[in-house]
């Protein structure tokens, strides 16, 4: 058989051999395998990135929650410090100020009907006193207590001016009134000293007995 090349060697395909076929197949398959591997790695990386992103979002949410907790804790601590300061100030005020209302009620309830309260005076003065050991600087510093510290503390005094009628003797009524005040559970334990005096006043043309009762309360440290 004779082969006639009408294209003069330009259109006749090269002779195919098994080796060439295998080479062509390998050349075609390798890019496909490489592409498949890269696609698989990309998908795996995308999955890992998604998982890591979810974990980051959870961690960020936890951080935000802890941040809110820290802010709330700080706010509560500030409120606690403010309440502690307020309580300290209130405690100091309670120690330094006296409520006169219960004392005046006690005086009014025990006042004899035969006499009249003409004047009532409440005063406050600073008096020198030896302060307790807790006010001693040496004691507060953990050192041995030295000599007592001398200072000034507030002390209250209540003065009652009482007058009777022109006719009559009111000594017994006044004595009973003094006894009631001294034995009062509200007033008695708070008294440090008391003074009494009696004199005669003139009301118009009449002479009346007048009594001055001075109650000195214990100094407040």
C-alpha positions in Angstrom: 0.0 0.0 0.0 1.3 3.4 -0.9 0.5 6.6 1.1 0.1 9.7 -1.0 0.7 12.9 0.9 -1.4 15.4 -0.9 -0.5 18.0 1.8 3.2 17.4 1.5 3.9 16.5 5.0 1.9 19.3 6.7 -1.3 17.6 7.4 -0.3 14.1 8.2 -0.5 13.5 12.0 2.5 12.1 13.8 2.5 8.5 14.6 1.1 7.9 18.0 2.9 5.6 20.5 1.8 4.4 24.0 4.5 6.5 25.6 3.2 9.6 24.0 -0.3 8.8 25.0 0.7 8.3 28.6 2.7 11.6 28.6 -0.3 13.4 27.2 -2.6 11.9 29.9 -0.1 12.7 32.6 0.2 16.3 31.4 -3.5 16.7 31.4 -4.2 14.9 34.8 -1.5 16.7 36.8 -3.1 20.2 36.5 -6.4 18.6 37.4 -5.0 16.9 40.5 -3.1 20.1 41.5 -6.3 22.1 41.1 -8.3 19.6 43.0 -5.8 19.7 45.8 -5.8 23.4 45.9 -9.6 23.5 45.9 -9.6 21.0 48.8 -7.1 23.0 50.7 -9.1 26.2 50.1 -12.3 24.6 51.3 -10.5 23.2 54.4 -9.0 26.6 55.1 -12.3 28.3 54.5 -13.9 25.9 57.1 -11.1 26.5 59.6 -11.4 30.2 59.1 -15.1 30.1 59.6 -14.7 28.1 62.8 -12.0 30.4 64.1 -14.1 33.4 63.3 -17.0 31.9 65.3 -14.6 31.2 68.2 -13.3 34.8 68.0 -16.9 36.1 68.0 -17.7 34.0 71.1 -14.5 35.2 72.8 -15.3 38.9 71.9 -18.9 38.4 73.3 -17.4 37.0 76.5 -15.0 39.9 76.7 -17.8 42.4 76.3 -19.8 40.6 78.9 -16.9 40.6 81.4 -16.3 44.3 80.6 -19.9 45.1 81.5 -19.5 43.0 84.7 -16.3 44.9 85.6 -18.1 48.2 85.0 -21.0 47.1 87.1 -18.6 46.0 89.9 -16.7 49.3 89.7 -20.0 51.2 89.9 -21.2 49.1 92.9 -17.8 49.7 94.7 -18.2 53.4 94.1 -21.7 53.3 95.5 -20.5 51.2 98.5 -17.7 53.7 99.2 -20.2 56.6 99.0 -22.6 54.8 101.3 -19.8 54.1 103.8 -18.8 57.7 103.7 -22.4 58.8 104.2 -22.9 56.4 107.1 -19.7 57.7 108.7 -20.9 61.3 108.4 -24.3 60.3 109.8 -22.7 58.5 112.7 -20.5 61.5 113.4 -23.5 63.8 113.4 -25.5 61.5 115.7 -22.7 61.7 118.2 -22.3 65.4 117.9 -25.9 66.6 117.8 -28.7 66.0 120.2 -32.4 65.6 119.5 -34.2 67.8 122.0 -37.7 66.8 121.1 -37.9 63.6 123.3 -36.3 65.6 126.2 -38.8 68.4 125.9 -41.7 65.9 125.8 -40.4 64.4 129.0 -40.2 67.9 130.6 -43.7 68.7 129.5 -45.2 65.4 130.6 -43.8 65.8 134.1 -44.3 69.6 134.6 -46.5 70.2 137.7 -49.9 71.8 136.9 -49.4 74.3 139.8 -46.5 76.1 138.2 -45.8 77.8 134.8 -42.7 77.4 132.6 -41.7 80.9 131.8 -38.5 80.3 129.9 -36.6 77.4 128.4 -33.0 77.7 127.1 -30.8 75.1 125.4 -27.1 75.9 124.9 -24.1 74.2 123.5 -20.5 75.0 124.6 -17.0 73.5 124.0 -15.5 72.3 127.2 -12.0 70.9 127.9 -11.8 67.2 128.5 -9.3 64.4 128.6 -10.0 62.5 125.3 -10.4 58.7 125.3 -7.5 56.5 124.3 -8.7 55.9 120.8 -8.2 59.7 120.2 -4.6 59.4 121.4 -2.2 59.7 118.4 0.3 57.4 120.1 -2.3 54.8 120.6 -3.6 55.1 117.0 -0.1 54.6 115.6 0.2 51.3 117.5 2.5 52.7 120.2 2.1 52.6 123.9 -0.5 55.0 125.1 1.1 58.1 126.6 -0.5 60.9 128.6 -4.2 61.6 128.0 -4.8 64.0 125.2 -6.4 67.2 126.2 -9.1 68.6 123.9 -12.4 70.3 123.6 -15.7 68.5 123.2 -19.3 69.7 122.9 -21.5 69.9 126.0 -25.2 70.8 126.2 -27.1 72.6 129.0 -30.9 72.8 129.5 -32.2 75.7 131.7 -35.8 75.8 132.9 -37.3 78.9 134.5 -40.4 78.1 136.5 -42.7 80.4 138.4 -45.6 79.8 140.8 -48.7 81.8 141.6 -48.5 84.7 144.1 -50.2 82.6 146.7 -49.0 79.2 147.6 -45.9 77.1 148.4 -44.6 75.0 145.5 -41.5 73.4 147.0 -43.0 69.9 147.1 -44.2 70.1 143.5 -40.8 71.3 142.3 -39.0 68.6 144.3 -41.3 65.9 142.8 -40.7 67.4 139.3 -36.9 67.2 139.9 -37.2 63.6 141.0 -39.2 62.6 138.0 -36.6 64.2 135.6 -33.6 62.6 137.3 -35.2 59.2 137.4 -36.3 59.4 133.7 -34.7 56.6 131.6 -34.3 59.1 128.8 -32.9 62.1 130.7 -31.3 60.7 133.9 -28.5 58.6 132.4 -27.4 61.5 130.1 -27.0 64.0 132.9 -23.5 64.9 134.2 -24.6 67.6 136.7 -27.6 69.6 137.8 -28.1 72.9 139.6 -31.1 74.4 141.3 -31.8 77.8 142.7 -34.9 79.6 144.1 -35.6 83.3 144.3 -38.5 85.7 144.6 -39.7 87.7 141.6 -42.2 90.6 141.6 -45.1 90.4 139.2 -46.9 93.7 139.5 -47.5 94.2 143.2 -47.2 90.5 144.0 -44.2 88.5 145.0 -43.9 85.0 143.5 -41.5 82.2 143.9 -39.3 81.5 140.9 -37.1 78.4 140.4 -34.2 77.9 138.0 -33.3 74.3 137.1 -30.1 73.8 135.2 -29.4 70.3 133.7 -25.9 69.8 132.3 -25.6 66.8 129.9 -22.5 64.6 129.6 -20.0 65.9 127.1 -19.9 64.1 123.7 -16.6 62.6 122.6 
